Amino acid sequence: MASLAEEHYTQEQIFAILHRINFPLKKPNALPEPTLETLRELNYRCMTSIPFELLSLRATKARCVDLSLDAIYDRIINKNRGGWCFSLNKFAYELLRGIGFTVQYTLGRVCKPLRYGDPIVYLGLSHRVTIVRLSDDSKWVFDIGFGPTSFYPLKLEDGFEVEYFGHRRRIAKTTHNEEEPHLLGRPAEELWQVQEYMGEDKDGERWTPCYAFTEQQYYAIDCDIGNFWASFSPNSVFNGELWVVNATQDGHYNVLINRTFKIRSGKGTIESITIETEQQRQDILKMYFGIELTEEEWKYYDITIE
């Protein structure tokens, strides 16, 4: 578990992170300036270098994600692995802070339906995101922990959209529980909602929500609680699941969920494989994600295909 008071990453560690994500430094011994250009490049490099993966839940004795800074750094930098939102976006927060950005983190509610058109349900506060304020006072969402998420930051501006390699993401203002009675006499809560473009039909463009959040400040203990719930609750979408997601520099997402592997482009799924054996799954992990289970991980691996 993360401690209530932690140190931050050293400058040496920040340079090691930049090397790990293949960030193009203009000067080898100088950190990049905290600009929008840098922010966009960092988002792209993190997304195409660090996987979203649940192997800490499936192949460790603890069966949860360690949120201490040292553990996150060791897993990403030394073990060449990744994590999920509570670890990846904490890692990103510390990277951005170390470079000189003004940062805050908040918690969001996942609301992405399983199928387009299904009812939108706001879940608990189980997604950590980073908000960056630039020198012009504009605010941007930096999120590398939502699986196949945006390659670039989203400005906190209603309707702001990014497009890359045929993928589109946007942010919109919405209202939570607008039809619920206001028991405390308060107005309905306004939220920022991150949305994914799903193509077009006879009614026009189709967009589906991913998650929603406010700009409220949360604390390390709030993240610990969310991380614990997502790890151990029988109601967690990750309970008993194996997810691994990464992105390629040319805009493809590789998505492994249990016994299904897909490659997604901006035009949709371009390859889909139903996994029949554990060896086939391990081959996919190695080929597409660069992941090979260690002897220690095999001891605790609990999702073997029989």
VMD Tcl script that draws the C-alpha trace (Angstrom):
set ca {
  {0.00 0.00 0.00}
  {1.09 3.58 -0.54}
  {2.20 5.58 2.46}
  {0.43 8.79 3.44}
  {3.58 10.85 2.85}
  {5.97 9.96 0.07}
  {8.98 11.42 -1.62}
  {8.87 12.22 -5.31}
  {10.97 10.83 -8.14}
  {14.48 12.20 -8.36}
  {15.78 13.96 -11.46}
  {17.82 10.85 -12.23}
  {14.65 8.78 -12.14}
  {12.83 11.30 -14.34}
  {15.57 10.97 -16.98}
  {15.33 7.17 -16.71}
  {11.60 7.39 -17.32}
  {12.11 9.63 -20.36}
  {14.61 7.09 -21.70}
  {12.14 4.23 -21.03}
  {9.41 5.92 -23.08}
  {11.82 6.95 -25.86}
  {11.16 10.66 -25.37}
  {13.24 12.71 -27.85}
  {15.29 15.05 -25.66}
  {16.63 18.12 -27.41}
  {19.56 18.19 -24.96}
  {20.69 14.97 -23.25}
  {21.18 16.59 -19.84}
  {18.23 19.00 -19.84}
  {14.62 18.20 -19.03}
  {12.03 19.33 -21.60}
  {10.12 22.55 -20.98}
  {6.63 22.17 -19.46}
  {4.75 23.21 -22.60}
  {1.73 21.86 -24.48}
  {4.07 20.43 -27.11}
  {5.93 18.51 -24.40}
  {2.68 17.37 -22.80}
  {1.40 15.97 -26.09}
  {4.68 14.18 -26.79}
  {4.76 12.69 -23.28}
  {1.21 11.38 -23.64}
  {2.02 9.79 -27.00}
  {5.29 8.25 -25.77}
  {3.75 6.84 -22.59}
  {0.84 5.33 -24.49}
  {3.12 3.65 -27.04}
  {5.68 2.42 -24.49}
  {3.87 1.30 -21.33}
  {1.11 -1.34 -21.33}
  {-2.08 -1.41 -19.35}
  {-1.94 -4.83 -17.66}
  {-3.42 -6.79 -14.76}
  {-0.64 -9.30 -14.16}
  {-0.15 -7.96 -10.63}
  {-3.61 -9.38 -9.89}
  {-3.10 -12.66 -11.71}
  {0.56 -13.53 -11.09}
  {1.72 -12.20 -7.72}
  {1.28 -13.43 -4.18}
  {-0.31 -10.12 -3.13}
  {-3.01 -10.20 -5.87}
  {-3.08 -6.40 -5.96}
  {-1.20 -3.42 -7.38}
  {1.42 -1.87 -5.10}
  {0.99 1.92 -5.25}
  {4.26 2.88 -3.59}
  {6.42 5.03 -5.86}
  {9.34 2.62 -5.65}
  {7.17 -0.36 -6.62}
  {5.59 1.46 -9.56}
  {9.00 2.65 -10.78}
  {10.51 -0.82 -10.43}
  {7.67 -2.48 -12.33}
  {7.70 -0.04 -15.25}
  {11.38 0.85 -15.52}
  {13.22 -2.25 -14.32}
  {10.72 -5.00 -15.14}
  {9.44 -3.44 -18.38}
  {5.82 -3.93 -17.36}
  {2.91 -1.57 -16.85}
  {-0.10 -1.33 -14.56}
  {-3.56 0.19 -14.36}
  {-4.97 3.65 -13.73}
  {-4.03 3.95 -10.06}
  {-0.40 3.08 -10.76}
  {0.06 4.35 -14.33}
  {-1.52 7.73 -13.70}
  {0.35 8.12 -10.43}
  {3.52 7.40 -12.39}
  {2.46 10.00 -15.01}
  {1.62 12.53 -12.29}
  {5.11 12.21 -10.81}
  {6.74 12.39 -14.24}
  {4.85 15.58 -15.11}
  {5.55 17.10 -11.71}
  {9.24 16.28 -12.02}
  {9.45 18.08 -15.38}
  {7.81 21.19 -13.94}
  {4.13 20.94 -14.86}
  {1.45 22.10 -12.44}
  {-0.58 18.97 -11.75}
  {-3.52 17.73 -9.74}
  {-5.16 14.34 -9.69}
  {-8.81 13.48 -9.33}
  {-11.00 10.39 -9.40}
  {-13.59 9.55 -12.02}
  {-16.53 7.22 -12.53}
  {-16.30 4.70 -15.35}
  {-19.49 4.82 -17.43}
  {-18.59 2.99 -20.64}
  {-21.39 0.57 -21.63}
  {-20.45 -2.93 -22.76}
  {-22.27 -2.33 -26.05}
  {-23.07 0.89 -27.85}
  {-26.57 2.02 -26.96}
  {-26.74 0.22 -23.61}
  {-27.85 2.36 -20.63}
  {-25.12 4.57 -19.18}
  {-24.38 3.66 -15.57}
  {-21.94 5.66 -13.44}
  {-19.83 3.33 -11.31}
  {-17.84 4.12 -8.19}
  {-14.79 6.38 -8.01}
  {-12.47 3.78 -9.49}
  {-10.49 5.68 -12.13}
  {-7.58 8.04 -11.40}
  {-6.78 10.82 -13.88}
  {-4.32 13.72 -13.95}
  {-5.24 17.33 -14.67}
  {-2.47 19.63 -15.90}
  {-2.63 23.43 -15.78}
  {-0.41 25.18 -18.32}
  {1.07 28.68 -18.08}
  {-1.88 30.12 -20.03}
  {-4.23 28.67 -17.35}
  {-5.69 26.11 -19.77}
  {-6.36 22.73 -18.15}
  {-5.77 19.36 -19.78}
  {-6.59 15.73 -18.96}
  {-3.55 13.45 -19.12}
  {-4.61 9.81 -18.87}
  {-2.51 6.76 -19.74}
  {-4.46 4.29 -17.58}
  {-7.72 3.54 -19.38}
  {-6.57 0.77 -21.71}
  {-6.98 1.88 -25.34}
  {-7.27 5.54 -24.37}
  {-6.25 8.78 -26.10}
  {-2.73 9.24 -27.44}
  {-2.97 12.96 -26.62}
  {-4.25 15.12 -23.75}
  {-7.76 16.54 -23.83}
  {-8.40 20.18 -23.03}
  {-11.04 20.85 -20.37}
  {-13.28 22.61 -22.85}
  {-16.75 21.43 -23.82}
  {-16.57 19.72 -27.22}
  {-12.76 19.66 -27.46}
  {-11.68 16.79 -29.71}
  {-8.46 15.08 -30.74}
  {-8.00 12.84 -33.78}
  {-5.04 10.54 -34.40}
  {-4.56 7.67 -36.84}
  {-8.31 7.61 -37.47}
  {-9.21 7.42 -33.75}
  {-11.21 10.24 -32.19}
  {-11.71 11.23 -28.56}
  {-13.50 14.25 -27.14}
  {-14.53 15.78 -23.86}
  {-17.97 17.11 -23.05}
  {-19.82 18.67 -20.15}
  {-22.63 16.53 -18.82}
  {-24.82 16.26 -15.75}
  {-24.89 13.37 -13.31}
  {-28.19 12.16 -11.84}
  {-30.08 15.08 -13.33}
  {-33.41 13.34 -12.78}
  {-32.71 12.31 -9.19}
  {-34.38 14.26 -6.37}
  {-32.14 16.92 -4.86}
  {-32.48 15.81 -1.26}
  {-29.96 18.33 -0.03}
  {-31.23 21.17 -2.16}
  {-28.15 21.08 -4.36}
  {-28.24 21.28 -8.16}
  {-27.31 18.27 -10.26}
  {-23.56 17.65 -10.44}
  {-21.75 18.79 -13.57}
  {-19.12 16.41 -14.89}
  {-16.48 16.29 -17.56}
  {-17.10 13.20 -19.68}
  {-14.43 11.62 -21.91}
  {-16.00 10.05 -25.01}
  {-14.85 7.70 -27.77}
  {-15.96 7.91 -31.41}
  {-17.66 4.69 -32.55}
  {-18.36 5.45 -36.21}
  {-21.49 6.61 -37.98}
  {-24.96 5.26 -38.62}
  {-28.15 6.63 -40.21}
  {-28.52 9.09 -37.33}
  {-25.01 10.49 -37.69}
  {-21.89 10.20 -35.53}
  {-21.92 7.71 -32.66}
  {-20.04 8.59 -29.47}
  {-19.90 6.50 -26.31}
  {-18.83 7.73 -22.86}
  {-15.75 6.25 -21.21}
  {-15.59 7.92 -17.80}
  {-16.61 11.14 -16.10}
  {-15.06 13.28 -13.39}
  {-15.10 16.63 -11.62}
  {-12.10 18.80 -10.80}
  {-12.29 17.93 -7.12}
  {-9.01 17.19 -5.37}
  {-8.63 13.72 -3.86}
  {-5.90 12.23 -1.70}
  {-3.62 9.22 -1.60}
  {-5.92 7.37 0.80}
  {-8.81 7.77 -1.67}
  {-6.68 6.11 -4.35}
  {-5.71 3.34 -1.93}
  {-9.38 2.62 -1.29}
  {-10.24 2.58 -5.00}
  {-7.21 0.43 -5.79}
  {-8.15 -2.07 -3.06}
  {-11.77 -2.28 -4.24}
  {-10.78 -2.76 -7.88}
  {-8.32 -5.49 -6.84}
  {-10.49 -7.51 -4.48}
  {-14.18 -6.70 -4.80}
  {-16.28 -9.46 -6.41}
  {-18.10 -6.61 -8.17}
  {-14.94 -5.27 -9.79}
  {-14.88 -5.66 -13.57}
  {-11.31 -6.94 -13.16}
  {-12.22 -9.74 -10.76}
  {-10.68 -12.94 -12.16}
  {-9.78 -11.19 -15.42}
  {-6.59 -10.97 -17.48}
  {-6.33 -7.75 -19.48}
  {-3.27 -6.51 -21.35}
  {-3.46 -3.51 -23.70}
  {-0.78 -1.55 -25.51}
  {-0.56 0.87 -28.43}
  {1.77 0.99 -31.41}
  {3.38 4.14 -32.77}
  {1.32 3.84 -35.97}
  {-1.97 3.95 -34.08}
  {-2.99 0.34 -33.47}
  {-4.22 -0.98 -30.14}
  {-3.36 -4.56 -29.18}
  {-6.03 -5.80 -26.76}
  {-5.85 -9.11 -24.88}
  {-8.84 -9.87 -22.65}
  {-8.83 -13.38 -21.21}
  {-9.11 -15.68 -24.25}
  {-9.65 -13.03 -26.93}
  {-6.95 -11.04 -28.70}
  {-7.78 -8.15 -31.06}
  {-5.85 -5.58 -33.02}
  {-7.81 -2.36 -33.42}
  {-7.15 0.47 -35.85}
  {-8.98 3.74 -36.40}
  {-11.28 1.85 -38.78}
  {-12.20 -0.88 -36.30}
  {-10.99 -4.39 -35.50}
  {-8.52 -5.62 -38.12}
  {-7.70 -8.97 -36.49}
  {-9.45 -11.10 -33.89}
  {-8.16 -14.36 -32.41}
  {-9.90 -16.75 -30.03}
  {-7.20 -18.24 -27.82}
  {-7.40 -22.00 -27.41}
  {-4.37 -22.85 -25.27}
  {-2.24 -21.25 -22.58}
  {0.84 -21.55 -24.79}
  {-0.95 -19.58 -27.50}
  {-1.76 -16.85 -24.98}
  {1.81 -16.73 -23.72}
  {3.06 -16.51 -27.32}
  {0.77 -13.51 -27.87}
  {2.00 -11.87 -24.68}
  {5.58 -12.24 -25.87}
  {5.03 -11.27 -29.52}
  {2.74 -8.28 -29.10}
  {3.48 -7.04 -25.58}
  {7.06 -8.13 -24.94}
  {5.95 -9.93 -21.76}
  {7.33 -13.25 -20.58}
  {6.25 -14.54 -17.17}
  {9.06 -15.08 -14.70}
  {9.45 -18.24 -12.65}
  {8.11 -16.34 -9.64}
  {5.03 -15.20 -11.58}
  {4.29 -18.72 -12.79}
  {4.10 -19.81 -9.14}
  {1.11 -17.53 -8.57}
  {-0.44 -17.42 -12.05}
  {-4.11 -18.25 -11.43}
  {-5.79 -18.06 -14.83}
  {-4.19 -20.88 -16.80}
  {-6.18 -22.22 -19.75}
  {-6.57 -25.93 -19.08}
}
mol new
graphics top color blue
foreach p $ca { graphics top sphere $p radius 0.5 }
foreach p [lrange $ca 0 end-1] q [lrange $ca 1 end] { graphics top cylinder $p $q radius 0.2 }
display resetview
